[in-house]
């Protein structure tokens, strides 16, 4: 079974996966990569209102086979207390 590596970037920290996991194919790797994005956003709630979370999937040869990102954009529409 091929091994896939998941490099992540939460806007503050980039992590290059050096272990990877064995999966049946690139479609399975894509599904894991996409599913990781909302978890990354929940785990790293931004201090501000703008943040991009990204994942890059590499195969065992180092070739990027898939990448995805999730943009968080917040905007106040009413005055905030203390602002």
mmCIF file of the N, C-alpha and C atoms, coordinates in Angstrom:
data_MODEL
# 
_entry.id   MODEL 
# 
loop_
_atom_site.group_PDB 
_atom_site.id 
_atom_site.type_symbol 
_atom_site.label_atom_id 
_atom_site.label_alt_id 
_atom_site.label_comp_id 
_atom_site.label_asym_id 
_atom_site.label_entity_id 
_atom_site.label_seq_id 
_atom_site.pdbx_PDB_ins_code 
_atom_site.Cartn_x 
_atom_site.Cartn_y 
_atom_site.Cartn_z 
_atom_site.occupancy 
_atom_site.B_iso_or_equiv 
_atom_site.pdbx_formal_charge 
_atom_site.auth_seq_id 
_atom_site.auth_comp_id 
_atom_site.auth_asym_id 
_atom_site.auth_atom_id 
_atom_site.pdbx_PDB_model_num 
ATOM 1   N N  . UNK A 1 1  ? 0.838   -1.177 0.000  1.00 0.00 ? 1  UNK A N  1 
ATOM 2   C CA . UNK A 1 1  ? 0.000   0.000  0.000  1.00 0.00 ? 1  UNK A CA 1 
ATOM 3   C C  . UNK A 1 1  ? 0.886   1.244  0.000  1.00 0.00 ? 1  UNK A C  1 
ATOM 4   N N  . UNK A 1 2  ? 0.516   2.254  -0.773 1.00 0.00 ? 2  UNK A N  1 
ATOM 5   C CA . UNK A 1 2  ? 1.330   3.475  -0.817 1.00 0.00 ? 2  UNK A CA 1 
ATOM 6   C C  . UNK A 1 2  ? 1.219   4.289  0.482  1.00 0.00 ? 2  UNK A C  1 
ATOM 7   N N  . UNK A 1 3  ? 2.264   5.057  0.744  1.00 0.00 ? 3  UNK A N  1 
ATOM 8   C CA . UNK A 1 3  ? 2.308   5.917  1.932  1.00 0.00 ? 3  UNK A CA 1 
ATOM 9   C C  . UNK A 1 3  ? 2.094   7.366  1.480  1.00 0.00 ? 3  UNK A C  1 
ATOM 10  N N  . UNK A 1 4  ? 1.270   8.090  2.253  1.00 0.00 ? 4  UNK A N  1 
ATOM 11  C CA . UNK A 1 4  ? 0.983   9.493  1.975  1.00 0.00 ? 4  UNK A CA 1 
ATOM 12  C C  . UNK A 1 4  ? 1.350   10.332 3.194  1.00 0.00 ? 4  UNK A C  1 
ATOM 13  N N  . UNK A 1 5  ? 1.809   11.551 2.918  1.00 0.00 ? 5  UNK A N  1 
ATOM 14  C CA . UNK A 1 5  ? 2.268   12.478 3.948  1.00 0.00 ? 5  UNK A CA 1 
ATOM 15  C C  . UNK A 1 5  ? 1.405   13.734 3.905  1.00 0.00 ? 5  UNK A C  1 
ATOM 16  N N  . UNK A 1 6  ? 1.059   14.258 5.088  1.00 0.00 ? 6  UNK A N  1 
ATOM 17  C CA . UNK A 1 6  ? 0.139   15.382 5.199  1.00 0.00 ? 6  UNK A CA 1 
ATOM 18  C C  . UNK A 1 6  ? 0.851   16.561 5.856  1.00 0.00 ? 6  UNK A C  1 
ATOM 19  N N  . UNK A 1 7  ? 1.239   17.533 5.056  1.00 0.00 ? 7  UNK A N  1 
ATOM 20  C CA . UNK A 1 7  ? 1.880   18.741 5.562  1.00 0.00 ? 7  UNK A CA 1 
ATOM 21  C C  . UNK A 1 7  ? 0.777   19.762 5.847  1.00 0.00 ? 7  UNK A C  1 
ATOM 22  N N  . UNK A 1 8  ? 0.861   20.428 6.998  1.00 0.00 ? 8  UNK A N  1 
ATOM 23  C CA . UNK A 1 8  ? -0.200  21.347 7.393  1.00 0.00 ? 8  UNK A CA 1 
ATOM 24  C C  . UNK A 1 8  ? 0.359   22.735 7.679  1.00 0.00 ? 8  UNK A C  1 
ATOM 25  N N  . UNK A 1 9  ? -0.527  23.715 7.561  1.00 0.00 ? 9  UNK A N  1 
ATOM 26  C CA . UNK A 1 9  ? -0.180  25.107 7.837  1.00 0.00 ? 9  UNK A CA 1 
ATOM 27  C C  . UNK A 1 9  ? -1.426  25.764 8.423  1.00 0.00 ? 9  UNK A C  1 
ATOM 28  N N  . UNK A 1 10 ? -1.329  26.250 9.667  1.00 0.00 ? 10 UNK A N  1 
ATOM 29  C CA . UNK A 1 10 ? -2.484  26.880 10.302 1.00 0.00 ? 10 UNK A CA 1 
ATOM 30  C C  . UNK A 1 10 ? -2.368  28.406 10.325 1.00 0.00 ? 10 UNK A C  1 
ATOM 31  N N  . UNK A 1 11 ? -1.445  28.949 9.560  1.00 0.00 ? 11 UNK A N  1 
ATOM 32  C CA . UNK A 1 11 ? -1.249  30.389 9.516  1.00 0.00 ? 11 UNK A CA 1 
ATOM 33  C C  . UNK A 1 11 ? -0.170  30.867 10.463 1.00 0.00 ? 11 UNK A C  1 
ATOM 34  N N  . UNK A 1 12 ? 0.100   30.093 11.503 1.00 0.00 ? 12 UNK A N  1 
ATOM 35  C CA . UNK A 1 12 ? 1.176   30.395 12.452 1.00 0.00 ? 12 UNK A CA 1 
ATOM 36  C C  . UNK A 1 12 ? 2.279   29.355 12.401 1.00 0.00 ? 12 UNK A C  1 
ATOM 37  N N  . UNK A 1 13 ? 1.896   28.121 12.135 1.00 0.00 ? 13 UNK A N  1 
ATOM 38  C CA . UNK A 1 13 ? 2.834   27.004 12.220 1.00 0.00 ? 13 UNK A CA 1 
ATOM 39  C C  . UNK A 1 13 ? 2.690   26.095 11.014 1.00 0.00 ? 13 UNK A C  1 
ATOM 40  N N  . UNK A 1 14 ? 3.819   25.815 10.362 1.00 0.00 ? 14 UNK A N  1 
ATOM 41  C CA . UNK A 1 14 ? 3.847   24.856 9.261  1.00 0.00 ? 14 UNK A CA 1 
ATOM 42  C C  . UNK A 1 14 ? 4.507   23.582 9.772  1.00 0.00 ? 14 UNK A C  1 
ATOM 43  N N  . UNK A 1 15 ? 3.842   22.452 9.514  1.00 0.00 ? 15 UNK A N  1 
ATOM 44  C CA . UNK A 1 15 ? 4.359   21.166 9.965  1.00 0.00 ? 15 UNK A CA 1 
ATOM 45  C C  . UNK A 1 15 ? 4.487   20.249 8.758  1.00 0.00 ? 15 UNK A C  1 
ATOM 46  N N  . UNK A 1 16 ? 5.701   19.728 8.560  1.00 0.00 ? 16 UNK A N  1 
ATOM 47  C CA . UNK A 1 16 ? 5.941   18.771 7.484  1.00 0.00 ? 16 UNK A CA 1 
ATOM 48  C C  . UNK A 1 16 ? 5.895   17.371 8.070  1.00 0.00 ? 16 UNK A C  1 
ATOM 49  N N  . UNK A 1 17 ? 4.995   16.565 7.562  1.00 0.00 ? 17 UNK A N  1 
ATOM 50  C CA . UNK A 1 17 ? 4.801   15.191 8.021  1.00 0.00 ? 17 UNK A CA 1 
ATOM 51  C C  . UNK A 1 17 ? 5.976   14.335 7.558  1.00 0.00 ? 17 UNK A C  1 
ATOM 52  N N  . UNK A 1 18 ? 6.669   13.707 8.512  1.00 0.00 ? 18 UNK A N  1 
ATOM 53  C CA . UNK A 1 18 ? 7.784   12.848 8.132  1.00 0.00 ? 18 UNK A CA 1 
ATOM 54  C C  . UNK A 1 18 ? 7.492   11.373 8.396  1.00 0.00 ? 18 UNK A C  1 
ATOM 55  N N  . UNK A 1 19 ? 6.267   11.060 8.841  1.00 0.00 ? 19 UNK A N  1 
ATOM 56  C CA . UNK A 1 19 ? 5.887   9.668  9.091  1.00 0.00 ? 19 UNK A CA 1 
ATOM 57  C C  . UNK A 1 19 ? 4.933   9.142  8.026  1.00 0.00 ? 19 UNK A C  1 
ATOM 58  N N  . UNK A 1 20 ? 3.890   9.910  7.738  1.00 0.00 ? 20 UNK A N  1 
ATOM 59  C CA . UNK A 1 20 ? 2.903   9.490  6.757  1.00 0.00 ? 20 UNK A CA 1 
ATOM 60  C C  . UNK A 1 20 ? 2.080   8.305  7.243  1.00 0.00 ? 20 UNK A C  1 
ATOM 61  N N  . UNK A 1 21 ? 1.107   7.942  6.416  1.00 0.00 ? 21 UNK A N  1 
ATOM 62  C CA . UNK A 1 21 ? 0.295   6.760  6.694  1.00 0.00 ? 21 UNK A CA 1 
ATOM 63  C C  . UNK A 1 21 ? 0.045   6.015  5.390  1.00 0.00 ? 21 UNK A C  1 
ATOM 64  N N  . UNK A 1 22 ? -0.099  4.707  5.510  1.00 0.00 ? 22 UNK A N  1 
ATOM 65  C CA . UNK A 1 22 ? -0.397  3.888  4.345  1.00 0.00 ? 22 UNK A CA 1 
ATOM 66  C C  . UNK A 1 22 ? -1.890  3.944  4.064  1.00 0.00 ? 22 UNK A C  1 
ATOM 67  N N  . UNK A 1 23 ? -2.210  4.199  2.811  1.00 0.00 ? 23 UNK A N  1 
ATOM 68  C CA . UNK A 1 23 ? -3.603  4.285  2.374  1.00 0.00 ? 23 UNK A CA 1 
ATOM 69  C C  . UNK A 1 23 ? -3.750  3.581  1.035  1.00 0.00 ? 23 UNK A C  1 
ATOM 70  N N  . UNK A 1 24 ? -4.967  3.175  0.690  1.00 0.00 ? 24 UNK A N  1 
ATOM 71  C CA . UNK A 1 24 ? -5.150  2.437  -0.555 1.00 0.00 ? 24 UNK A CA 1 
ATOM 72  C C  . UNK A 1 24 ? -4.846  3.242  -1.816 1.00 0.00 ? 24 UNK A C  1 
ATOM 73  N N  . UNK A 1 25 ? -5.146  4.569  -1.770 1.00 0.00 ? 25 UNK A N  1 
ATOM 74  C CA . UNK A 1 25 ? -4.931  5.369  -2.979 1.00 0.00 ? 25 UNK A CA 1 
ATOM 75  C C  . UNK A 1 25 ? -4.988  6.861  -2.651 1.00 0.00 ? 25 UNK A C  1 
ATOM 76  N N  . UNK A 1 26 ? -4.760  7.672  -3.682 1.00 0.00 ? 26 UNK A N  1 
ATOM 77  C CA . UNK A 1 26 ? -4.750  9.122  -3.508 1.00 0.00 ? 26 UNK A CA 1 
ATOM 78  C C  . UNK A 1 26 ? -6.127  9.664  -3.136 1.00 0.00 ? 26 UNK A C  1 
ATOM 79  N N  . UNK A 1 27 ? -7.204  9.018  -3.556 1.00 0.00 ? 27 UNK A N  1 
ATOM 80  C CA . UNK A 1 27 ? -8.551  9.453  -3.174 1.00 0.00 ? 27 UNK A CA 1 
ATOM 81  C C  . UNK A 1 27 ? -8.741  9.355  -1.670 1.00 0.00 ? 27 UNK A C  1 
ATOM 82  N N  . UNK A 1 28 ? -8.244  8.294  -1.067 1.00 0.00 ? 28 UNK A N  1 
ATOM 83  C CA . UNK A 1 28 ? -8.337  8.135  0.386  1.00 0.00 ? 28 UNK A CA 1 
ATOM 84  C C  . UNK A 1 28 ? -7.498  9.205  1.082  1.00 0.00 ? 28 UNK A C  1 
ATOM 85  N N  . UNK A 1 29 ? -6.337  9.510  0.522  1.00 0.00 ? 29 UNK A N  1 
ATOM 86  C CA . UNK A 1 29 ? -5.479  10.555 1.090  1.00 0.00 ? 29 UNK A CA 1 
ATOM 87  C C  . UNK A 1 29 ? -6.166  11.913 0.986  1.00 0.00 ? 29 UNK A C  1 
ATOM 88  N N  . UNK A 1 30 ? -6.812  12.178 -0.133 1.00 0.00 ? 30 UNK A N  1 
ATOM 89  C CA . UNK A 1 30 ? -7.553  13.427 -0.310 1.00 0.00 ? 30 UNK A CA 1 
ATOM 90  C C  . UNK A 1 30 ? -8.633  13.558 0.753  1.00 0.00 ? 30 UNK A C  1 
ATOM 91  N N  . UNK A 1 31 ? -9.390  12.495 0.980  1.00 0.00 ? 31 UNK A N  1 
ATOM 92  C CA . UNK A 1 31 ? -10.479 12.531 1.958  1.00 0.00 ? 31 UNK A CA 1 
ATOM 93  C C  . UNK A 1 31 ? -9.950  12.860 3.355  1.00 0.00 ? 31 UNK A C  1 
ATOM 94  N N  . UNK A 1 32 ? -8.826  12.297 3.731  1.00 0.00 ? 32 UNK A N  1 
ATOM 95  C CA . UNK A 1 32 ? -8.238  12.576 5.039  1.00 0.00 ? 32 UNK A CA 1 
ATOM 96  C C  . UNK A 1 32 ? -7.753  14.020 5.111  1.00 0.00 ? 32 UNK A C  1 
ATOM 97  N N  . UNK A 1 33 ? -7.127  14.488 4.052  1.00 0.00 ? 33 UNK A N  1 
ATOM 98  C CA . UNK A 1 33 ? -6.640  15.861 4.023  1.00 0.00 ? 33 UNK A CA 1 
ATOM 99  C C  . UNK A 1 33 ? -7.768  16.875 4.157  1.00 0.00 ? 33 UNK A C  1 
ATOM 100 N N  . UNK A 1 34 ? -8.852  16.668 3.415  1.00 0.00 ? 34 UNK A N  1 
ATOM 101 C CA . UNK A 1 34 ? -9.991  17.591 3.465  1.00 0.00 ? 34 UNK A CA 1 
ATOM 102 C C  . UNK A 1 34 ? -10.645 17.542 4.845  1.00 0.00 ? 34 UNK A C  1 
ATOM 103 N N  . UNK A 1 35 ? -10.773 16.356 5.408  1.00 0.00 ? 35 UNK A N  1 
ATOM 104 C CA . UNK A 1 35 ? -11.398 16.216 6.727  1.00 0.00 ? 35 UNK A CA 1 
ATOM 105 C C  . UNK A 1 35 ? -10.572 16.876 7.825  1.00 0.00 ? 35 UNK A C  1 
ATOM 106 N N  . UNK A 1 36 ? -9.268  17.005 7.624  1.00 0.00 ? 36 UNK A N  1 
ATOM 107 C CA . UNK A 1 36 ? -8.398  17.602 8.642  1.00 0.00 ? 36 UNK A CA 1 
ATOM 108 C C  . UNK A 1 36 ? -8.584  19.115 8.761  1.00 0.00 ? 36 UNK A C  1 
ATOM 109 N N  . UNK A 1 37 ? -9.027  19.771 7.708  1.00 0.00 ? 37 UNK A N  1 
ATOM 110 C CA . UNK A 1 37 ? -9.108  21.236 7.716  1.00 0.00 ? 37 UNK A CA 1 
ATOM 111 C C  . UNK A 1 37 ? -10.060 21.791 8.785  1.00 0.00 ? 37 UNK A C  1 
ATOM 112 N N  . UNK A 1 38 ? -11.292 21.313 8.905  1.00 0.00 ? 38 UNK A N  1 
ATOM 113 C CA . UNK A 1 38 ? -12.149 21.856 9.970  1.00 0.00 ? 38 UNK A CA 1 
ATOM 114 C C  . UNK A 1 38 ? -11.587 21.582 11.366 1.00 0.00 ? 38 UNK A C  1 
ATOM 115 N N  . UNK A 1 39 ? -10.944 20.434 11.550 1.00 0.00 ? 39 UNK A N  1 
ATOM 116 C CA . UNK A 1 39 ? -10.314 20.134 12.846 1.00 0.00 ? 39 UNK A CA 1 
ATOM 117 C C  . UNK A 1 39 ? -9.200  21.129 13.137 1.00 0.00 ? 39 UNK A C  1 
ATOM 118 N N  . UNK A 1 40 ? -8.406  21.461 12.125 1.00 0.00 ? 40 UNK A N  1 
ATOM 119 C CA . UNK A 1 40 ? -7.342  22.442 12.308 1.00 0.00 ? 40 UNK A CA 1 
ATOM 120 C C  . UNK A 1 40 ? -7.925  23.783 12.722 1.00 0.00 ? 40 UNK A C  1 
ATOM 121 N N  . UNK A 1 41 ? -9.026  24.175 12.091 1.00 0.00 ? 41 UNK A N  1 
ATOM 122 C CA . UNK A 1 41 ? -9.649  25.461 12.406 1.00 0.00 ? 41 UNK A CA 1 
ATOM 123 C C  . UNK A 1 41 ? -10.171 25.465 13.840 1.00 0.00 ? 41 UNK A C  1 
ATOM 124 N N  . UNK A 1 42 ? -10.799 24.380 14.264 1.00 0.00 ? 42 UNK A N  1 
ATOM 125 C CA . UNK A 1 42 ? -11.311 24.306 15.636 1.00 0.00 ? 42 UNK A CA 1 
ATOM 126 C C  . UNK A 1 42 ? -10.182 24.321 16.653 1.00 0.00 ? 42 UNK A C  1 
ATOM 127 N N  . UNK A 1 43 ? -9.088  23.645 16.352 1.00 0.00 ? 43 UNK A N  1 
ATOM 128 C CA . UNK A 1 43 ? -7.967  23.548 17.292 1.00 0.00 ? 43 UNK A CA 1 
ATOM 129 C C  . UNK A 1 43 ? -7.143  24.825 17.367 1.00 0.00 ? 43 UNK A C  1 
ATOM 130 N N  . UNK A 1 44 ? -7.215  25.666 16.352 1.00 0.00 ? 44 UNK A N  1 
ATOM 131 C CA . UNK A 1 44 ? -6.393  26.876 16.297 1.00 0.00 ? 44 UNK A CA 1 
ATOM 132 C C  . UNK A 1 44 ? -7.255  28.097 16.059 1.00 0.00 ? 44 UNK A C  1 
ATOM 133 N N  . UNK A 1 45 ? -8.235  28.309 16.911 1.00 0.00 ? 45 UNK A N  1 
ATOM 134 C CA . UNK A 1 45 ? -9.083  29.475 16.718 1.00 0.00 ? 45 UNK A CA 1 
ATOM 135 C C  . UNK A 1 45 ? -8.206  30.716 16.655 1.00 0.00 ? 45 UNK A C  1 
ATOM 136 N N  . UNK A 1 46 ? -8.333  31.481 15.604 1.00 0.00 ? 46 UNK A N  1 
ATOM 137 C CA . UNK A 1 46 ? -7.435  32.616 15.412 1.00 0.00 ? 46 UNK A CA 1 
ATOM 138 C C  . UNK A 1 46 ? -7.690  33.757 16.385 1.00 0.00 ? 46 UNK A C  1 
ATOM 139 N N  . UNK A 1 47 ? -6.612  34.490 16.669 1.00 0.00 ? 47 UNK A N  1 
ATOM 140 C CA . UNK A 1 47 ? -6.723  35.686 17.496 1.00 0.00 ? 47 UNK A CA 1 
ATOM 141 C C  . UNK A 1 47 ? -7.470  36.779 16.743 1.00 0.00 ? 47 UNK A C  1 
ATOM 142 N N  . UNK A 1 48 ? -7.264  36.829 15.451 1.00 0.00 ? 48 UNK A N  1 
ATOM 143 C CA . UNK A 1 48 ? -7.937  37.824 14.612 1.00 0.00 ? 48 UNK A CA 1 
ATOM 144 C C  . UNK A 1 48 ? -9.094  37.195 13.870 1.00 0.00 ? 48 UNK A C  1 
ATOM 145 N N  . UNK A 1 49 ? -9.528  37.869 12.841 1.00 0.00 ? 49 UNK A N  1 
ATOM 146 C CA . UNK A 1 49 ? -10.681 37.389 12.085 1.00 0.00 ? 49 UNK A CA 1 
ATOM 147 C C  . UNK A 1 49 ? -10.318 36.838 10.710 1.00 0.00 ? 49 UNK A C  1 
ATOM 148 N N  . UNK A 1 50 ? -9.051  36.749 10.421 1.00 0.00 ? 50 UNK A N  1 
ATOM 149 C CA . UNK A 1 50 ? -8.615  36.247 9.112  1.00 0.00 ? 50 UNK A CA 1 
ATOM 150 C C  . UNK A 1 50 ? -7.585  35.142 9.323  1.00 0.00 ? 50 UNK A C  1 
ATOM 151 N N  . UNK A 1 51 ? -7.813  34.001 8.710  1.00 0.00 ? 51 UNK A N  1 
ATOM 152 C CA . UNK A 1 51 ? -6.831  32.913 8.825  1.00 0.00 ? 51 UNK A CA 1 
ATOM 153 C C  . UNK A 1 51 ? -7.074  31.926 7.691  1.00 0.00 ? 51 UNK A C  1 
ATOM 154 N N  . UNK A 1 52 ? -6.019  31.383 7.144  1.00 0.00 ? 52 UNK A N  1 
ATOM 155 C CA . UNK A 1 52 ? -6.111  30.324 6.144  1.00 0.00 ? 52 UNK A CA 1 
ATOM 156 C C  . UNK A 1 52 ? -5.458  29.074 6.712  1.00 0.00 ? 52 UNK A C  1 
ATOM 157 N N  . UNK A 1 53 ? -6.170  27.972 6.636  1.00 0.00 ? 53 UNK A N  1 
ATOM 158 C CA . UNK A 1 53 ? -5.672  26.669 7.051  1.00 0.00 ? 53 UNK A CA 1 
ATOM 159 C C  . UNK A 1 53 ? -5.439  25.859 5.783  1.00 0.00 ? 53 UNK A C  1 
ATOM 160 N N  . UNK A 1 54 ? -4.307  25.166 5.717  1.00 0.00 ? 54 UNK A N  1 
ATOM 161 C CA . UNK A 1 54 ? -3.980  24.447 4.489  1.00 0.00 ? 54 UNK A CA 1 
ATOM 162 C C  . UNK A 1 54 ? -3.387  23.083 4.789  1.00 0.00 ? 54 UNK A C  1 
ATOM 163 N N  . UNK A 1 55 ? -3.614  22.172 3.856  1.00 0.00 ? 55 UNK A N  1 
ATOM 164 C CA . UNK A 1 55 ? -3.013  20.846 3.916  1.00 0.00 ? 55 UNK A CA 1 
ATOM 165 C C  . UNK A 1 55 ? -2.491  20.510 2.525  1.00 0.00 ? 55 UNK A C  1 
ATOM 166 N N  . UNK A 1 56 ? -1.343  19.858 2.515  1.00 0.00 ? 56 UNK A N  1 
ATOM 167 C CA . UNK A 1 56 ? -0.721  19.424 1.267  1.00 0.00 ? 56 UNK A CA 1 
ATOM 168 C C  . UNK A 1 56 ? -0.430  17.935 1.416  1.00 0.00 ? 56 UNK A C  1 
ATOM 169 N N  . UNK A 1 57 ? -0.873  17.137 0.461  1.00 0.00 ? 57 UNK A N  1 
ATOM 170 C CA . UNK A 1 57 ? -0.689  15.685 0.507  1.00 0.00 ? 57 UNK A CA 1 
ATOM 171 C C  . UNK A 1 57 ? 0.416   15.301 -0.471 1.00 0.00 ? 57 UNK A C  1 
ATOM 172 N N  . UNK A 1 58 ? 1.430   14.627 0.053  1.00 0.00 ? 58 UNK A N  1 
ATOM 173 C CA . UNK A 1 58 ? 2.533   14.139 -0.792 1.00 0.00 ? 58 UNK A CA 1 
ATOM 174 C C  . UNK A 1 58 ? 2.517   12.620 -0.825 1.00 0.00 ? 58 UNK A C  1 
ATOM 175 N N  . UNK A 1 59 ? 2.969   12.058 -1.957 1.00 0.00 ? 59 UNK A N  1 
ATOM 176 C CA . UNK A 1 59 ? 3.120   10.609 -2.020 1.00 0.00 ? 59 UNK A CA 1 
ATOM 177 C C  . UNK A 1 59 ? 4.501   10.216 -1.518 1.00 0.00 ? 59 UNK A C  1 
ATOM 178 N N  . UNK A 1 60 ? 4.797   8.931  -1.557 1.00 0.00 ? 60 UNK A N  1 
ATOM 179 C CA . UNK A 1 60 ? 6.060   8.435  -1.004 1.00 0.00 ? 60 UNK A CA 1 
ATOM 180 C C  . UNK A 1 60 ? 7.290   8.892  -1.792 1.00 0.00 ? 60 UNK A C  1 
ATOM 181 N N  . UNK A 1 61 ? 7.072   9.469  -2.965 1.00 0.00 ? 61 UNK A N  1 
ATOM 182 C CA . UNK A 1 61 ? 8.181   10.001 -3.760 1.00 0.00 ? 61 UNK A CA 1 
ATOM 183 C C  . UNK A 1 61 ? 8.372   11.500 -3.532 1.00 0.00 ? 61 UNK A C  1 
ATOM 184 N N  . UNK A 1 62 ? 7.508   12.097 -2.702 1.00 0.00 ? 62 UNK A N  1 
ATOM 185 C CA . UNK A 1 62 ? 7.599   13.514 -2.417 1.00 0.00 ? 62 UNK A CA 1 
ATOM 186 C C  . UNK A 1 62 ? 6.779   14.386 -3.357 1.00 0.00 ? 62 UNK A C  1 
ATOM 187 N N  . UNK A 1 63 ? 6.066   13.765 -4.279 1.00 0.00 ? 63 UNK A N  1 
ATOM 188 C CA . UNK A 1 63 ? 5.246   14.504 -5.226 1.00 0.00 ? 63 UNK A CA 1 
ATOM 189 C C  . UNK A 1 63 ? 3.954   14.957 -4.554 1.00 0.00 ? 63 UNK A C  1 
ATOM 190 N N  . UNK A 1 64 ? 3.632   16.231 -4.665 1.00 0.00 ? 64 UNK A N  1 
ATOM 191 C CA . UNK A 1 64 ? 2.370   16.734 -4.133 1.00 0.00 ? 64 UNK A CA 1 
ATOM 192 C C  . UNK A 1 64 ? 1.252   16.221 -5.034 1.00 0.00 ? 64 UNK A C  1 
ATOM 193 N N  . UNK A 1 65 ? 0.339   15.435 -4.439 1.00 0.00 ? 65 UNK A N  1 
ATOM 194 C CA . UNK A 1 65 ? -0.759  14.862 -5.216 1.00 0.00 ? 65 UNK A CA 1 
ATOM 195 C C  . UNK A 1 65 ? -2.071  15.605 -4.994 1.00 0.00 ? 65 UNK A C  1 
ATOM 196 N N  . UNK A 1 66 ? -2.155  16.370 -3.912 1.00 0.00 ? 66 UNK A N  1 
ATOM 197 C CA . UNK A 1 66 ? -3.388  17.098 -3.618 1.00 0.00 ? 66 UNK A CA 1 
ATOM 198 C C  . UNK A 1 66 ? -3.083  18.191 -2.606 1.00 0.00 ? 66 UNK A C  1 
ATOM 199 N N  . UNK A 1 67 ? -3.794  19.299 -2.713 1.00 0.00 ? 67 UNK A N  1 
ATOM 200 C CA . UNK A 1 67 ? -3.697  20.341 -1.693 1.00 0.00 ? 67 UNK A CA 1 
ATOM 201 C C  . UNK A 1 67 ? -5.058  21.003 -1.561 1.00 0.00 ? 67 UNK A C  1 
ATOM 202 N N  . UNK A 1 68 ? -5.326  21.505 -0.360 1.00 0.00 ? 68 UNK A N  1 
ATOM 203 C CA . UNK A 1 68 ? -6.601  22.172 -0.098 1.00 0.00 ? 68 UNK A CA 1 
ATOM 204 C C  . UNK A 1 68 ? -6.387  23.216 0.986  1.00 0.00 ? 68 UNK A C  1 
ATOM 205 N N  . UNK A 1 69 ? -7.263  24.208 0.998  1.00 0.00 ? 69 UNK A N  1 
ATOM 206 C CA . UNK A 1 69 ? -7.190  25.225 2.041  1.00 0.00 ? 69 UNK A CA 1 
ATOM 207 C C  . UNK A 1 69 ? -8.599  25.614 2.468  1.00 0.00 ? 69 UNK A C  1 
ATOM 208 N N  . UNK A 1 70 ? -8.676  26.140 3.678  1.00 0.00 ? 70 UNK A N  1 
ATOM 209 C CA . UNK A 1 70 ? -9.932  26.600 4.246  1.00 0.00 ? 70 UNK A CA 1 
ATOM 210 C C  . UNK A 1 70 ? -9.684  28.002 4.781  1.00 0.00 ? 70 UNK A C  1 
ATOM 211 N N  . UNK A 1 71 ? -10.422 28.984 4.274  1.00 0.00 ? 71 UNK A N  1 
ATOM 212 C CA . UNK A 1 71 ? -10.262 30.368 4.703  1.00 0.00 ? 71 UNK A CA 1 
ATOM 213 C C  . UNK A 1 71 ? -11.303 30.714 5.751  1.00 0.00 ? 71 UNK A C  1 
ATOM 214 N N  . UNK A 1 72 ? -10.835 31.321 6.838  1.00 0.00 ? 72 UNK A N  1 
ATOM 215 C CA . UNK A 1 72 ? -11.732 31.840 7.863  1.00 0.00 ? 72 UNK A CA 1 
ATOM 216 C C  . UNK A 1 72 ? -11.688 33.345 7.747  1.00 0.00 ? 72 UNK A C  1 
ATOM 217 N N  . UNK A 1 73 ? -12.855 33.958 7.576  1.00 0.00 ? 73 UNK A N  1 
ATOM 218 C CA . UNK A 1 73 ? -12.930 35.416 7.481  1.00 0.00 ? 73 UNK A CA 1 
ATOM 219 C C  . UNK A 1 73 ? -14.111 35.887 8.315  1.00 0.00 ? 73 UNK A C  1 
ATOM 220 N N  . UNK A 1 74 ? -13.813 36.691 9.307  1.00 0.00 ? 74 UNK A N  1 
ATOM 221 C CA . UNK A 1 74 ? -14.853 37.230 10.167 1.00 0.00 ? 74 UNK A CA 1 
ATOM 222 C C  . UNK A 1 74 ? -14.905 38.736 10.049 1.00 0.00 ? 74 UNK A C  1 
ATOM 223 N N  . UNK A 1 75 ? -16.078 39.294 10.272 1.00 0.00 ? 75 UNK A N  1 
ATOM 224 C CA . UNK A 1 75 ? -16.253 40.731 10.167 1.00 0.00 ? 75 UNK A CA 1 
ATOM 225 C C  . UNK A 1 75 ? -17.358 41.172 11.120 1.00 0.00 ? 75 UNK A C  1 
ATOM 226 N N  . UNK A 1 76 ? -17.065 42.143 11.962 1.00 0.00 ? 76 UNK A N  1 
ATOM 227 C CA . UNK A 1 76 ? -18.065 42.702 12.865 1.00 0.00 ? 76 UNK A CA 1 
ATOM 228 C C  . UNK A 1 76 ? -19.012 43.599 12.086 1.00 0.00 ? 76 UNK A C  1 
ATOM 229 N N  . UNK A 1 77 ? -20.309 43.543 12.420 1.00 0.00 ? 77 UNK A N  1 
ATOM 230 C CA . UNK A 1 77 ? -21.321 44.393 11.775 1.00 0.00 ? 77 UNK A CA 1 
ATOM 231 C C  . UNK A 1 77 ? -21.980 45.338 12.764 1.00 0.00 ? 77 UNK A C  1 
ATOM 232 N N  . UNK A 1 78 ? -21.587 45.224 14.022 1.00 0.00 ? 78 UNK A N  1 
ATOM 233 C CA . UNK A 1 78 ? -22.096 46.109 15.067 1.00 0.00 ? 78 UNK A CA 1 
ATOM 234 C C  . UNK A 1 78 ? -20.899 46.560 15.926 1.00 0.00 ? 78 UNK A C  1 
ATOM 235 N N  . UNK A 1 79 ? -21.026 47.689 16.601 1.00 0.00 ? 79 UNK A N  1 
ATOM 236 C CA . UNK A 1 79 ? -19.931 48.118 17.469 1.00 0.00 ? 79 UNK A CA 1 
ATOM 237 C C  . UNK A 1 79 ? -19.707 47.105 18.589 1.00 0.00 ? 79 UNK A C  1 
ATOM 238 N N  . UNK A 1 80 ? -18.438 46.910 18.935 1.00 0.00 ? 80 UNK A N  1 
ATOM 239 C CA . UNK A 1 80 ? -18.079 45.997 20.020 1.00 0.00 ? 80 UNK A CA 1 
ATOM 240 C C  . UNK A 1 80 ? -17.771 46.786 21.268 1.00 0.00 ? 80 UNK A C  1 
ATOM 241 N N  . UNK A 1 81 ? -18.103 46.215 22.402 1.00 0.00 ? 81 UNK A N  1 
ATOM 242 C CA . UNK A 1 81 ? -17.763 46.843 23.685 1.00 0.00 ? 81 UNK A CA 1 
ATOM 243 C C  . UNK A 1 81 ? -16.248 46.843 23.827 1.00 0.00 ? 81 UNK A C  1 
ATOM 244 N N  . UNK A 1 82 ? -15.694 47.961 24.240 1.00 0.00 ? 82 UNK A N  1 
ATOM 245 C CA . UNK A 1 82 ? -14.249 48.050 24.453 1.00 0.00 ? 82 UNK A CA 1 
ATOM 246 C C  . UNK A 1 82 ? -13.442 48.293 23.196 1.00 0.00 ? 82 UNK A C  1 
ATOM 247 N N  . UNK A 1 83 ? -14.093 48.420 22.044 1.00 0.00 ? 83 UNK A N  1 
ATOM 248 C CA . UNK A 1 83 ? -13.339 48.625 20.808 1.00 0.00 ? 83 UNK A CA 1 
ATOM 249 C C  . UNK A 1 83 ? -13.327 50.075 20.396 1.00 0.00 ? 83 UNK A C  1 
# 
